[in-house]
Structures are given as structure tokens and as C-alpha cells.
Amino acid sequence: MICDIFDDVLEPHVAEYIQNEIRKVYWKYDYNSNKKIGIQPHWHVFCGENEEEVTKNNYDYLLPIWQAAAYKLKLEEQYQIIGWKRLYMNAHTFGVEPHMHRDDGDFTMMYYPRLDWKPEWMGGTSIWDDAGKNISRYSNYIGNRLMIFPASNNHQAMPVSRFCYELRPVVVFKCYVKGANVDRLDFYKD
């Protein structure tokens, strides 16, 4: 599996609520997606490592993404995904180009919250081959779209058009499968 893409994951009113809440987020510009070669930071917000922490940190409005995906997409049956270890948001603008990288964990689940994002602004996500030479799959940024892919896949947030003056946010769940050693998800943090 390279990457599965699903549109209209949330009911429209829930997607709109999440978009509006994300507009209020205070972003911190300090995060490198690839610490080995990354010199270009992007905006990042850590939301929590479990539902209790996410709620305590006031990001519980993001939890319906997980709930809808788990139910509608049958995460356990289709992917053996039984939970998530971290929830965070990344964002970038024109001129910020995040690096190709691999994630820790078993699967990465990424949600595009901006319903007003224009396709010509680009800013989608590329899944690269193992050698990092060719794009195997590309998803344009479409609001209320969700991607699921093996965390070991090379991937990269793609540049935003210079004609766009907006922030390109994504919501990311680091997922684990049945029988996974959840502690190993922290191995690649440093």
C-alpha cells in the first residue's frame, strides 16, 4: 500500500467547525520534519499523546476526525490500526518547503482541514518511492480529505504557490497497529 485517500470524511458542519477552530490556533515556527538534513523549519503545534491530554490542551475539537475515520474507514479491519500515539498539526506558507522524511510508528493519518483551500494553491502531499527519486502518489490539498499511508513511506508536504497568502495546515495522527510495540513510536523523535 502506498497511500489511500478519502474525501468528505467528516459531516460538513463538523468539518467547518474544525476549520474555524484551527484558524484560532497560535502556531509556533520551530519544527523540522527531518532533523538530519532539515534546515527549513515550519509551523507546528503538539496537541497530545492521548484523548485526555488532547482535551486538557483544548484540542478536543480534532477528535471527531479520529472517530469518523475509525468508524467510516474501518481502520481496524482495513489497516489493523487500533489507536494513535500522537496528535499534532503542521503548517507552512509560500516559501517554506518541508523536507522529505519518514515518520515513526506504523501508519500516518493526515487530514486537510481548510475547506476554502483552492486547488491552484497546490500544497498537497507527495509519497515518494523508497529511493526518494520518484513520486509514487500525490494528493492535492482538498478540504475534508484524509490520507492514510505506512509511516515508513518517504513523504513530503509540497510547496504552496506564490499566489497564495494563506497558511496550509494539516492534522496528523501517528497510528499503531495490533501487536505493535507502542513505545517504539518514540524511537525516532530525536
RODO-704078 format. One record per atom (N, C-alpha, C): residue in one letter; y, x, z; atom name; residue number from 1. Coordinates in steps of 0.2 Angstrom, whole numbers, plus 2048, in hexadecimal, padded with zeros to 3 digits. Each point is the difference from the previous one (the first is absolute). Layout:
{rec a; {Y; X; Z}; CA; NUM}
...
//
This chain:
{rec m; {7FA; 804; 800}; N; 1}
{rec m; {806; 7FC; 800}; CA; 1}
{rec m; {806; 804; 800}; C; 1}
{rec i; {805; 7FF; 7FB}; N; 2}
{rec i; {806; 804; 800}; CA; 2}
{rec i; {805; 7FC; 804}; C; 2}
{rec c; {801; 7FA; 7FF}; N; 3}
{rec c; {805; 7FC; 803}; CA; 3}
{rec c; {800; 7F9; 7FE}; C; 3}
{rec d; {800; 7FB; 805}; N; 4}
{rec d; {800; 7F9; 7FE}; CA; 4}
{rec d; {807; 7FE; 802}; C; 4}
{rec i; {803; 7FB; 7FC}; N; 5}
{rec i; {807; 7FE; 800}; CA; 5}
{rec i; {7FF; 7F8; 801}; C; 5}
{rec f; {804; 7FD; 804}; N; 6}
{rec f; {800; 7F9; 801}; CA; 6}
{rec f; {807; 7FD; 801}; C; 6}
{rec d; {802; 7FB; 7FC}; N; 7}
{rec d; {806; 7FD; 800}; CA; 7}
{rec d; {800; 7FA; 804}; C; 7}
{rec d; {806; 7FE; 803}; N; 8}
{rec d; {801; 7FA; 804}; CA; 8}
{rec d; {7FB; 7FF; 806}; C; 8}
{rec v; {800; 806; 803}; N; 9}
{rec v; {7FC; 800; 806}; CA; 9}
{rec v; {802; 7FB; 806}; C; 9}
{rec l; {806; 800; 801}; N; 10}
{rec l; {803; 7FC; 805}; CA; 10}
{rec l; {803; 7F9; 7FD}; C; 10}
{rec e; {800; 7FB; 804}; N; 11}
{rec e; {804; 7FA; 7FE}; CA; 11}
{rec e; {807; 802; 7FF}; C; 11}
{rec p; {803; 7FD; 7FB}; N; 12}
{rec p; {807; 801; 7FF}; CA; 12}
{rec p; {805; 801; 806}; C; 12}
{rec h; {800; 7FB; 804}; N; 13}
{rec h; {804; 800; 806}; CA; 13}
{rec h; {7FF; 806; 805}; C; 13}
{rec v; {7FA; 802; 800}; N; 14}
{rec v; {7FE; 805; 805}; CA; 14}
{rec v; {802; 807; 7FC}; C; 14}
{rec a; {7FF; 800; 7FA}; N; 15}
{rec a; {802; 806; 7FC}; CA; 15}
{rec a; {808; 801; 801}; C; 15}
{rec e; {804; 7FB; 7FF}; N; 16}
{rec e; {807; 800; 801}; CA; 16}
{rec e; {802; 802; 807}; C; 16}
{rec y; {7FD; 7FD; 805}; N; 17}
{rec y; {801; 802; 807}; CA; 17}
{rec y; {7FF; 807; 801}; C; 17}
{rec i; {7FB; 803; 7FE}; N; 18}
{rec i; {7FF; 807; 801}; CA; 18}
{rec i; {805; 804; 7FC}; C; 18}
{rec q; {802; 7FE; 7FA}; N; 19}
{rec q; {805; 804; 7FC}; CA; 19}
{rec q; {806; 800; 804}; C; 19}
{rec n; {802; 7FA; 803}; N; 20}
{rec n; {807; 800; 803}; CA; 20}
{rec n; {800; 804; 807}; C; 20}
{rec e; {7FA; 800; 803}; N; 21}
{rec e; {7FF; 804; 806}; CA; 21}
{rec e; {801; 808; 7FF}; C; 21}
{rec i; {7FD; 802; 7FA}; N; 22}
{rec i; {800; 807; 7FE}; CA; 22}
{rec i; {807; 802; 7FE}; C; 22}
{rec r; {804; 7FB; 7FE}; N; 23}
{rec r; {807; 802; 7FE}; CA; 23}
{rec r; {804; 802; 807}; C; 23}
{rec k; {7FE; 7FE; 806}; N; 24}
{rec k; {803; 802; 806}; CA; 24}
{rec k; {7FE; 806; 803}; C; 24}
{rec v; {7FB; 803; 7FD}; N; 25}
{rec v; {7FC; 806; 803}; CA; 25}
{rec v; {805; 806; 800}; C; 25}
{rec y; {800; 804; 805}; N; 26}
{rec y; {804; 806; 801}; CA; 26}
{rec y; {7FB; 806; 7FE}; C; 26}
{rec w; {802; 803; 7FA}; N; 27}
{rec w; {7FB; 805; 7FD}; CA; 27}
{rec w; {802; 807; 802}; C; 27}
{rec k; {7FB; 804; 801}; N; 28}
{rec k; {801; 807; 802}; CA; 28}
{rec k; {7FE; 804; 7FA}; C; 28}
{rec y; {805; 805; 7FE}; N; 29}
{rec y; {7FE; 804; 7FA}; CA; 29}
{rec y; {7FE; 807; 802}; C; 29}
{rec d; {7F9; 800; 801}; N; 30}
{rec d; {7FE; 807; 803}; CA; 30}
{rec d; {7F8; 801; 7FE}; C; 30}
{rec y; {7FD; 7FC; 7FC}; N; 31}
{rec y; {7F9; 800; 7FF}; CA; 31}
{rec y; {7FE; 803; 7FA}; C; 31}
{rec n; {7FB; 805; 800}; N; 32}
{rec n; {7FD; 803; 7FA}; CA; 32}
{rec n; {7F9; 7FD; 7FF}; C; 32}
{rec s; {7FF; 7FD; 7FA}; N; 33}
{rec s; {7F9; 7FE; 7FF}; CA; 33}
{rec s; {7FB; 805; 7FF}; C; 33}
{rec n; {802; 806; 7FE}; N; 34}
{rec n; {7FC; 806; 7FF}; CA; 34}
{rec n; {803; 806; 804}; C; 34}
{rec k; {7FE; 801; 806}; N; 35}
{rec k; {803; 806; 804}; CA; 35}
{rec k; {7FE; 807; 7FD}; C; 35}
{rec k; {7FB; 800; 7FC}; N; 36}
{rec k; {7FE; 807; 7FD}; CA; 36}
{rec k; {805; 802; 7FB}; C; 36}
{rec i; {802; 7FB; 7FB}; N; 37}
{rec i; {804; 802; 7FB}; CA; 37}
{rec i; {807; 7FC; 800}; C; 37}
{rec g; {800; 7FB; 805}; N; 38}
{rec g; {806; 7FC; 800}; CA; 38}
{rec g; {806; 803; 802}; C; 38}
{rec i; {805; 800; 7FC}; N; 39}
{rec i; {807; 802; 802}; CA; 39}
{rec i; {805; 7FA; 7FF}; C; 39}
{rec q; {7FD; 7FA; 7FE}; N; 40}
{rec q; {804; 7FA; 7FF}; CA; 40}
{rec q; {7FF; 7FB; 805}; C; 40}
{rec p; {803; 7FF; 805}; N; 41}
{rec p; {7FF; 7FB; 805}; CA; 41}
{rec p; {802; 7F9; 7FD}; C; 41}
{rec h; {7FD; 7FA; 803}; N; 42}
{rec h; {802; 7FA; 7FE}; CA; 42}
{rec h; {801; 7FC; 807}; C; 42}
{rec w; {802; 7F9; 7FF}; N; 43}
{rec w; {801; 7FC; 806}; CA; 43}
{rec w; {7F9; 7FE; 802}; C; 43}
{rec h; {800; 7FF; 807}; N; 44}
{rec h; {7F9; 7FF; 803}; CA; 44}
{rec h; {802; 7FC; 807}; C; 44}
{rec v; {7FB; 7FB; 801}; N; 45}
{rec v; {801; 7FD; 807}; CA; 45}
{rec v; {7F8; 7FF; 802}; C; 45}
{rec f; {7FF; 802; 806}; N; 46}
{rec f; {7F9; 800; 803}; CA; 46}
{rec f; {800; 7F9; 804}; C; 46}
{rec c; {7FC; 7FB; 7FE}; N; 47}
{rec c; {800; 7FA; 803}; CA; 47}
{rec c; {7FB; 7FF; 806}; C; 47}
{rec g; {7FA; 804; 800}; N; 48}
{rec g; {7FB; 800; 805}; CA; 48}
{rec g; {7F9; 801; 7FE}; C; 48}
{rec e; {7FC; 801; 805}; N; 49}
{rec e; {7F9; 802; 7FF}; CA; 49}
{rec e; {7FB; 7FA; 801}; C; 49}
{rec n; {803; 7FA; 803}; N; 50}
{rec n; {7FC; 7FA; 801}; CA; 50}
{rec n; {805; 7FA; 800}; C; 50}
{rec e; {7FD; 7FA; 800}; N; 51}
{rec e; {804; 7FA; 800}; CA; 51}
{rec e; {805; 800; 807}; C; 51}
{rec e; {7FD; 802; 805}; N; 52}
{rec e; {804; 800; 806}; CA; 52}
{rec e; {806; 805; 800}; C; 52}
{rec e; {7FF; 806; 7FD}; N; 53}
{rec e; {806; 804; 7FF}; CA; 53}
{rec e; {805; 7FE; 7FB}; C; 53}
{rec v; {7FD; 7FD; 7FB}; N; 54}
{rec v; {804; 7FE; 7FA}; CA; 54}
{rec v; {805; 7FA; 803}; C; 54}
{rec t; {7FD; 7FC; 804}; N; 55}
{rec t; {804; 7FA; 803}; CA; 55}
{rec t; {805; 803; 805}; C; 55}
{rec k; {7FE; 805; 804}; N; 56}
{rec k; {805; 803; 805}; CA; 56}
{rec k; {805; 803; 7FC}; C; 56}
{rec n; {7FF; 803; 7FA}; N; 57}
{rec n; {805; 803; 7FC}; CA; 57}
{rec n; {804; 7FC; 7FC}; C; 57}
{rec n; {7FF; 7F9; 800}; N; 58}
{rec n; {803; 7FB; 7FD}; CA; 58}
{rec n; {7FF; 800; 7F8}; C; 58}
{rec y; {7FA; 802; 7FE}; N; 59}
{rec y; {7FE; 800; 7F9}; CA; 59}
{rec y; {7FB; 7FB; 7FF}; C; 59}
{rec d; {7FF; 7FB; 805}; N; 60}
{rec d; {7FA; 7FB; 7FF}; CA; 60}
{rec d; {801; 7FC; 7FA}; C; 60}
{rec y; {806; 7FF; 7FD}; N; 61}
{rec y; {801; 7FC; 7FA}; CA; 61}
{rec y; {7FC; 803; 7FA}; C; 61}
{rec l; {7FD; 807; 801}; N; 62}
{rec l; {7FC; 803; 7FA}; CA; 62}
{rec l; {7F9; 7FE; 801}; C; 62}
{rec l; {7FE; 7FD; 806}; N; 63}
{rec l; {7F9; 7FF; 801}; CA; 63}
{rec l; {7FD; 7FB; 7FB}; C; 63}
{rec p; {804; 7FB; 7FE}; N; 64}
{rec p; {7FD; 7FB; 7FB}; CA; 64}
{rec p; {7FD; 803; 7FA}; C; 64}
{rec i; {803; 806; 7FE}; N; 65}
{rec i; {7FD; 803; 7FA}; CA; 65}
{rec i; {7F9; 802; 801}; C; 65}
{rec w; {7FE; 803; 806}; N; 66}
{rec w; {7F9; 802; 802}; CA; 66}
{rec w; {7FC; 7FA; 800}; C; 66}
{rec q; {803; 7FA; 803}; N; 67}
{rec q; {7FC; 7FA; 801}; CA; 67}
{rec q; {7FE; 7FD; 7FA}; C; 67}
{rec a; {805; 800; 7FB}; N; 68}
{rec a; {7FF; 7FC; 7FA}; CA; 68}
{rec a; {7FB; 805; 7FB}; C; 68}
{rec a; {801; 806; 800}; N; 69}
{rec a; {7FB; 805; 7FD}; CA; 69}
{rec a; {7F9; 7FF; 802}; C; 69}
{rec a; {7FF; 800; 807}; N; 70}
{rec a; {7FA; 800; 803}; CA; 70}
{rec a; {7FC; 7FA; 7FE}; C; 70}
{rec y; {804; 7FA; 800}; N; 71}
{rec y; {7FD; 7FA; 7FE}; CA; 71}
{rec y; {7FF; 7FF; 7F9}; C; 71}
{rec k; {805; 800; 7FC}; N; 72}
{rec k; {800; 7FF; 7F9}; CA; 72}
{rec k; {7FC; 805; 7FC}; C; 72}
{rec l; {801; 806; 801}; N; 73}
{rec l; {7FD; 805; 7FC}; CA; 73}
{rec l; {7F9; 802; 803}; C; 73}
{rec k; {7FE; 7FD; 806}; N; 74}
{rec k; {7F9; 801; 803}; CA; 74}
{rec k; {7FF; 808; 801}; C; 74}
{rec l; {805; 803; 803}; N; 75}
{rec l; {800; 807; 801}; CA; 75}
{rec l; {7F9; 803; 803}; C; 75}
{rec e; {7FD; 7FC; 805}; N; 76}
{rec e; {7FA; 803; 802}; CA; 76}
{rec e; {7FA; 7FF; 7FB}; C; 76}
{rec e; {800; 7FA; 7FD}; N; 77}
{rec e; {7FA; 800; 7FB}; CA; 77}
{rec e; {801; 804; 7FA}; C; 77}
{rec q; {806; 801; 7FD}; N; 78}
{rec q; {802; 803; 7FA}; CA; 78}
{rec q; {800; 808; 801}; C; 78}
{rec y; {803; 802; 806}; N; 79}
{rec y; {802; 807; 801}; CA; 79}
{rec y; {7FD; 803; 806}; C; 79}
{rec q; {7FD; 7FC; 804}; N; 80}
{rec q; {7FD; 802; 807}; CA; 80}
{rec q; {806; 802; 804}; C; 80}
{rec i; {806; 7FE; 7FF}; N; 81}
{rec i; {806; 801; 804}; CA; 81}
{rec i; {7FF; 7FB; 806}; C; 81}
{rec i; {800; 803; 806}; N; 82}
{rec i; {800; 7FC; 806}; CA; 82}
{rec i; {806; 801; 804}; C; 82}
{rec g; {805; 804; 7FF}; N; 83}
{rec g; {806; 801; 804}; CA; 83}
{rec g; {805; 805; 7FD}; C; 83}
{rec w; {805; 801; 804}; N; 84}
{rec w; {805; 805; 7FE}; CA; 84}
{rec w; {802; 804; 806}; C; 84}
{rec k; {802; 806; 7FE}; N; 85}
{rec k; {802; 805; 806}; CA; 85}
{rec k; {807; 801; 800}; C; 85}
{rec r; {804; 7FF; 7FB}; N; 86}
{rec r; {807; 801; 800}; CA; 86}
{rec r; {803; 7FB; 7FB}; C; 86}
{rec l; {806; 7FE; 802}; N; 87}
{rec l; {804; 7FC; 7FC}; CA; 87}
{rec l; {807; 803; 800}; C; 87}
{rec y; {803; 802; 7FA}; N; 88}
{rec y; {806; 803; 7FF}; CA; 88}
{rec y; {804; 7FD; 7F9}; C; 88}
{rec m; {806; 802; 800}; N; 89}
{rec m; {804; 7FF; 7F9}; CA; 89}
{rec m; {803; 806; 7FE}; C; 89}
{rec n; {7FF; 801; 7F9}; N; 90}
{rec n; {804; 805; 7FD}; CA; 90}
{rec n; {805; 7FD; 7FB}; C; 90}
{rec a; {805; 804; 7FE}; N; 91}
{rec a; {805; 7FE; 7FB}; CA; 91}
{rec a; {803; 806; 7FD}; C; 91}
{rec h; {802; 7FF; 7FA}; N; 92}
{rec h; {805; 805; 7FD}; CA; 92}
{rec h; {804; 7FC; 7FB}; C; 92}
{rec t; {805; 804; 7FD}; N; 93}
{rec t; {805; 7FE; 7FC}; CA; 93}
{rec t; {800; 804; 7F9}; C; 93}
{rec f; {804; 7FF; 7FC}; N; 94}
{rec f; {801; 804; 7FA}; CA; 94}
{rec f; {802; 807; 803}; C; 94}
{rec g; {7FD; 805; 7FC}; N; 95}
{rec g; {801; 807; 802}; CA; 95}
{rec g; {7FB; 803; 805}; C; 95}
{rec v; {7FC; 7FC; 804}; N; 96}
{rec v; {7FB; 802; 805}; CA; 96}
{rec v; {7FA; 7FF; 7FC}; C; 96}
{rec e; {7FC; 805; 800}; N; 97}
{rec e; {7F9; 800; 7FC}; CA; 97}
{rec e; {7FB; 802; 805}; C; 97}
{rec p; {7FC; 7FC; 803}; N; 98}
{rec p; {7FB; 802; 805}; CA; 98}
{rec p; {7FA; 803; 7FC}; C; 98}
{rec h; {7FD; 804; 803}; N; 99}
{rec h; {7FB; 805; 7FD}; CA; 99}
{rec h; {7F9; 7FC; 800}; C; 99}
{rec m; {7FC; 803; 7FB}; N; 100}
{rec m; {7F9; 7FD; 800}; CA; 100}
{rec m; {7FC; 803; 806}; C; 100}
{rec h; {7FC; 7FB; 803}; N; 101}
{rec h; {7FD; 802; 806}; CA; 101}
{rec h; {7F9; 7FC; 800}; C; 101}
{rec r; {7FC; 801; 805}; N; 102}
{rec r; {7FB; 7FC; 802}; CA; 102}
{rec r; {801; 7FE; 807}; C; 102}
{rec d; {7FD; 7FA; 802}; N; 103}
{rec d; {801; 7FE; 807}; CA; 103}
{rec d; {7FA; 801; 804}; C; 103}
{rec d; {801; 800; 807}; N; 104}
{rec d; {7FA; 800; 804}; CA; 104}
{rec d; {7FD; 7F9; 801}; C; 104}
{rec g; {7FB; 800; 803}; N; 105}
{rec g; {7FC; 7F9; 800}; CA; 105}
{rec g; {7FC; 7FF; 7FB}; C; 105}
{rec d; {7FE; 7F9; 7FF}; N; 106}
{rec d; {7FB; 7FE; 7FB}; CA; 106}
{rec d; {803; 7FD; 7FA}; C; 106}
{rec f; {805; 7FB; 802}; N; 107}
{rec f; {803; 7FD; 7FA}; CA; 107}
{rec f; {808; 7FF; 802}; C; 107}
{rec t; {804; 800; 7FB}; N; 108}
{rec t; {807; 7FF; 801}; CA; 108}
{rec t; {801; 7F9; 7FD}; C; 108}
{rec m; {804; 7FC; 804}; N; 109}
{rec m; {802; 7F9; 7FD}; CA; 109}
{rec m; {808; 800; 800}; C; 109}
{rec m; {802; 7FF; 7FB}; N; 110}
{rec m; {808; 801; 7FF}; CA; 110}
{rec m; {802; 7F9; 7FD}; C; 110}
{rec y; {806; 7FE; 803}; N; 111}
{rec y; {803; 7F9; 7FE}; CA; 111}
{rec y; {807; 802; 7FE}; C; 111}
{rec y; {802; 7FC; 7FA}; N; 112}
{rec y; {807; 801; 7FE}; CA; 112}
{rec y; {804; 7FA; 802}; C; 112}
{rec p; {805; 800; 805}; N; 113}
{rec p; {803; 7FB; 803}; CA; 113}
{rec p; {806; 7FD; 7FC}; C; 113}
{rec r; {803; 804; 7FC}; N; 114}
{rec r; {806; 7FE; 7FC}; CA; 114}
{rec r; {7FF; 7FB; 7FB}; C; 114}
{rec l; {801; 7F9; 801}; N; 115}
{rec l; {7FF; 7FB; 7FB}; CA; 115}
{rec l; {805; 800; 7FA}; C; 115}
{rec d; {806; 804; 802}; N; 116}
{rec d; {806; 800; 7FB}; CA; 116}
{rec d; {800; 806; 7FC}; C; 116}
{rec w; {7FA; 804; 801}; N; 117}
{rec w; {800; 807; 7FC}; CA; 117}
{rec w; {7FF; 7FE; 7F9}; C; 117}
{rec k; {804; 804; 7FB}; N; 118}
{rec k; {7FF; 7FF; 7F9}; CA; 118}
{rec k; {7FB; 805; 7FD}; C; 118}
{rec p; {7FC; 7FE; 7FC}; N; 119}
{rec p; {7FB; 804; 7FD}; CA; 119}
{rec p; {803; 807; 7FD}; C; 119}
{rec e; {806; 7FF; 7FD}; N; 120}
{rec e; {803; 805; 7FC}; CA; 120}
{rec e; {803; 806; 805}; C; 120}
{rec w; {800; 7FE; 807}; N; 121}
{rec w; {802; 805; 805}; CA; 121}
{rec w; {7FA; 805; 801}; C; 121}
{rec m; {7FA; 7FF; 7FD}; N; 122}
{rec m; {7FA; 804; 801}; CA; 122}
{rec m; {7FF; 800; 808}; C; 122}
{rec g; {7FE; 806; 802}; N; 123}
{rec g; {7FE; 801; 807}; CA; 123}
{rec g; {7F9; 7FE; 802}; C; 123}
{rec g; {7FC; 7FF; 7FC}; N; 124}
{rec g; {7F9; 7FE; 801}; CA; 124}
{rec g; {7FC; 806; 804}; C; 124}
{rec t; {7FA; 7FF; 7FF}; N; 125}
{rec t; {7FB; 805; 803}; CA; 125}
{rec t; {7FB; 802; 7FB}; C; 125}
{rec s; {7FF; 807; 800}; N; 126}
{rec s; {7FB; 803; 7FB}; CA; 126}
{rec s; {7FA; 802; 804}; C; 126}
{rec i; {7FA; 7FF; 7FE}; N; 127}
{rec i; {7FA; 803; 802}; CA; 127}
{rec i; {7FE; 805; 7FB}; C; 127}
{rec w; {7FF; 806; 803}; N; 128}
{rec w; {7FF; 806; 7FB}; CA; 128}
{rec w; {7F8; 801; 801}; C; 128}
{rec d; {7FE; 804; 7FB}; N; 129}
{rec d; {7F9; 802; 800}; CA; 129}
{rec d; {7FF; 806; 805}; C; 129}
{rec d; {7FA; 801; 801}; N; 130}
{rec d; {7FE; 805; 806}; CA; 130}
{rec d; {804; 807; 7FF}; C; 130}
{rec a; {801; 802; 7F9}; N; 131}
{rec a; {803; 806; 7FF}; CA; 131}
{rec a; {808; 800; 800}; C; 131}
{rec g; {802; 7FA; 801}; N; 132}
{rec g; {807; 7FF; 800}; CA; 132}
{rec g; {804; 801; 7F9}; C; 132}
{rec k; {7FD; 7FF; 7FB}; N; 133}
{rec k; {802; 802; 7F9}; CA; 133}
{rec k; {802; 7F9; 7FC}; C; 133}
{rec n; {7FC; 7FB; 801}; N; 134}
{rec n; {801; 7FA; 7FD}; CA; 134}
{rec n; {801; 7FA; 804}; C; 134}
{rec i; {804; 7FB; 7FE}; N; 135}
{rec i; {800; 7FA; 804}; CA; 135}
{rec i; {7FA; 7FB; 7FE}; C; 135}
{rec s; {7FC; 7FE; 805}; N; 136}
{rec s; {7FB; 7FC; 7FF}; CA; 136}
{rec s; {802; 7F9; 800}; C; 136}
{rec r; {805; 7FE; 804}; N; 137}
{rec r; {802; 7F9; 801}; CA; 137}
{rec r; {807; 800; 802}; C; 137}
{rec y; {804; 7FB; 7FD}; N; 138}
{rec y; {807; 800; 802}; CA; 138}
{rec y; {801; 7F8; 802}; C; 138}
{rec s; {804; 7FF; 806}; N; 139}
{rec s; {802; 7FA; 802}; CA; 139}
{rec s; {807; 800; 800}; C; 139}
{rec n; {803; 7FB; 7FC}; N; 140}
{rec n; {808; 800; 800}; CA; 140}
{rec n; {801; 7FC; 807}; C; 140}
{rec y; {806; 801; 802}; N; 141}
{rec y; {803; 7FD; 806}; CA; 141}
{rec y; {801; 7F8; 7FF}; C; 141}
{rec i; {7FC; 7FC; 802}; N; 142}
{rec i; {801; 7F9; 7FF}; CA; 142}
{rec i; {7FF; 7FD; 807}; C; 142}
{rec g; {805; 7FC; 802}; N; 143}
{rec g; {801; 7FD; 807}; CA; 143}
{rec g; {7F9; 7FC; 801}; C; 143}
{rec n; {7FE; 800; 807}; N; 144}
{rec n; {7FA; 7FD; 802}; CA; 144}
{rec n; {7FA; 802; 7FD}; C; 144}
{rec r; {800; 806; 7FE}; N; 145}
{rec r; {7FA; 803; 7FD}; CA; 145}
{rec r; {7FD; 805; 805}; C; 145}
{rec l; {7F9; 801; 800}; N; 146}
{rec l; {7FC; 804; 805}; CA; 146}
{rec l; {7FC; 804; 7FC}; C; 146}
{rec m; {7FF; 806; 802}; N; 147}
{rec m; {7FB; 805; 7FD}; CA; 147}
{rec m; {7FC; 803; 805}; C; 147}
{rec i; {7F9; 800; 7FE}; N; 148}
{rec i; {7FB; 803; 805}; CA; 148}
{rec i; {7FD; 806; 7FC}; C; 148}
{rec f; {800; 806; 803}; N; 149}
{rec f; {7FC; 805; 7FC}; CA; 149}
{rec f; {7FD; 805; 806}; C; 149}
{rec p; {7FB; 804; 7FE}; N; 150}
{rec p; {7FD; 805; 804}; CA; 150}
{rec p; {806; 805; 802}; C; 150}
{rec a; {800; 801; 807}; N; 151}
{rec a; {806; 804; 802}; CA; 151}
{rec a; {7FF; 807; 7FE}; C; 151}
{rec s; {7FA; 802; 7FD}; N; 152}
{rec s; {7FF; 807; 7FE}; CA; 152}
{rec s; {803; 801; 7F8}; C; 152}
{rec n; {802; 7FA; 7FD}; N; 153}
{rec n; {803; 801; 7FA}; CA; 153}
{rec n; {807; 803; 800}; C; 153}
{rec n; {801; 804; 7FB}; N; 154}
{rec n; {807; 803; 7FF}; CA; 154}
{rec n; {804; 7FA; 7FE}; C; 154}
{rec h; {806; 7FF; 803}; N; 155}
{rec h; {805; 7FB; 7FF}; CA; 155}
{rec h; {807; 802; 801}; C; 155}
{rec q; {804; 7FD; 7FD}; N; 156}
{rec q; {807; 802; 800}; CA; 156}
{rec q; {805; 7FA; 7FF}; C; 156}
{rec a; {805; 7FF; 804}; N; 157}
{rec a; {805; 7FB; 7FF}; CA; 157}
{rec a; {804; 803; 7FA}; C; 157}
{rec m; {801; 7FC; 7FB}; N; 158}
{rec m; {804; 802; 7FA}; CA; 158}
{rec m; {807; 800; 801}; C; 158}
{rec p; {804; 803; 7FC}; N; 159}
{rec p; {807; 800; 800}; CA; 159}
{rec p; {803; 7F9; 7FF}; C; 159}
{rec v; {806; 7FF; 803}; N; 160}
{rec v; {804; 7FA; 7FE}; CA; 160}
{rec v; {805; 802; 7FB}; C; 160}
{rec s; {801; 7FB; 7FC}; N; 161}
{rec s; {805; 801; 7FA}; CA; 161}
{rec s; {807; 802; 803}; C; 161}
{rec r; {804; 804; 7FC}; N; 162}
{rec r; {807; 801; 802}; CA; 162}
{rec r; {804; 7FA; 800}; C; 162}
{rec f; {7FE; 7FB; 7FC}; N; 163}
{rec f; {804; 7FA; 800}; CA; 163}
{rec f; {7FF; 7FB; 806}; C; 163}
{rec c; {7FC; 802; 805}; N; 164}
{rec c; {7FE; 7FC; 806}; CA; 164}
{rec c; {804; 803; 806}; C; 164}
{rec y; {803; 7FC; 803}; N; 165}
{rec y; {804; 803; 806}; CA; 165}
{rec y; {7FD; 7FC; 807}; C; 165}
{rec e; {7F9; 7FF; 7FF}; N; 166}
{rec e; {7FD; 7FD; 806}; CA; 166}
{rec e; {7FB; 804; 803}; C; 166}
{rec l; {7FE; 7FE; 806}; N; 167}
{rec l; {7FA; 804; 804}; CA; 167}
{rec l; {7FA; 7FD; 7FE}; C; 167}
{rec r; {7FB; 804; 7FE}; N; 168}
{rec r; {7F9; 7FE; 7FE}; CA; 168}
{rec r; {7FB; 801; 806}; C; 168}
{rec p; {7FF; 7FB; 804}; N; 169}
{rec p; {7FC; 800; 806}; CA; 169}
{rec p; {7F9; 7FE; 7FE}; C; 169}
{rec v; {7FB; 803; 804}; N; 170}
{rec v; {7F9; 7FE; 800}; CA; 170}
{rec v; {7FE; 7FF; 807}; C; 170}
{rec v; {7FB; 7FC; 801}; N; 171}
{rec v; {7FC; 7FF; 806}; CA; 171}
{rec v; {7F9; 803; 7FF}; C; 171}
{rec v; {7FE; 804; 805}; N; 172}
{rec v; {7FA; 804; 7FF}; CA; 172}
{rec v; {7FB; 7FF; 806}; C; 172}
{rec f; {7FA; 7FE; 7FF}; N; 173}
{rec f; {7FB; 7FF; 805}; CA; 173}
{rec f; {7FB; 806; 7FF}; C; 173}
{rec k; {7FF; 804; 805}; N; 174}
{rec k; {7FA; 805; 7FF}; CA; 174}
{rec k; {7FA; 7FC; 803}; C; 174}
{rec c; {7FB; 7FF; 7FB}; N; 175}
{rec c; {7FA; 7FC; 802}; CA; 175}
{rec c; {7FA; 804; 801}; C; 175}
{rec y; {7FB; 7FE; 804}; N; 176}
{rec y; {7FA; 803; 801}; CA; 176}
{rec y; {7FA; 7FB; 7FF}; C; 176}
{rec v; {7FA; 803; 7FE}; N; 177}
{rec v; {7FB; 7FC; 7FE}; CA; 177}
{rec v; {7FB; 800; 806}; C; 177}
{rec k; {7FB; 7FB; 7FF}; N; 178}
{rec k; {7FA; 800; 805}; CA; 178}
{rec k; {7FD; 807; 800}; C; 178}
{rec g; {7FF; 801; 807}; N; 179}
{rec g; {7FC; 807; 801}; CA; 179}
{rec g; {805; 806; 800}; C; 179}
{rec a; {806; 7FF; 7FE}; N; 180}
{rec a; {805; 806; 800}; CA; 180}
{rec a; {801; 802; 807}; C; 180}
{rec n; {801; 807; 800}; N; 181}
{rec n; {803; 803; 806}; CA; 181}
{rec n; {807; 7FF; 800}; C; 181}
{rec v; {803; 7FB; 804}; N; 182}
{rec v; {807; 7FF; 800}; CA; 182}
{rec v; {804; 806; 802}; C; 182}
{rec d; {7FE; 804; 804}; N; 183}
{rec d; {804; 806; 802}; CA; 183}
{rec d; {801; 804; 7FB}; C; 183}
{rec r; {7FC; 801; 7FB}; N; 184}
{rec r; {801; 804; 7FA}; CA; 184}
{rec r; {806; 7FF; 7FC}; C; 184}
{rec l; {803; 7FA; 801}; N; 185}
{rec l; {806; 7FE; 7FC}; CA; 185}
{rec l; {806; 804; 802}; C; 185}
{rec d; {800; 803; 806}; N; 186}
{rec d; {805; 804; 802}; CA; 186}
{rec d; {800; 807; 7FE}; C; 186}
{rec f; {7FA; 802; 7FD}; N; 187}
{rec f; {7FF; 807; 7FE}; CA; 187}
{rec f; {805; 803; 7FC}; C; 187}
{rec y; {803; 7FC; 7FB}; N; 188}
{rec y; {804; 803; 7FB}; CA; 188}
{rec y; {808; 7FF; 802}; C; 188}
{rec k; {801; 7FD; 806}; N; 189}
{rec k; {807; 7FF; 802}; CA; 189}
{rec k; {804; 806; 7FF}; C; 189}
{rec d; {7FE; 806; 803}; N; 190}
{rec d; {804; 806; 800}; CA; 190}
{rec d; {800; 803; 7F9}; C; 190}
//
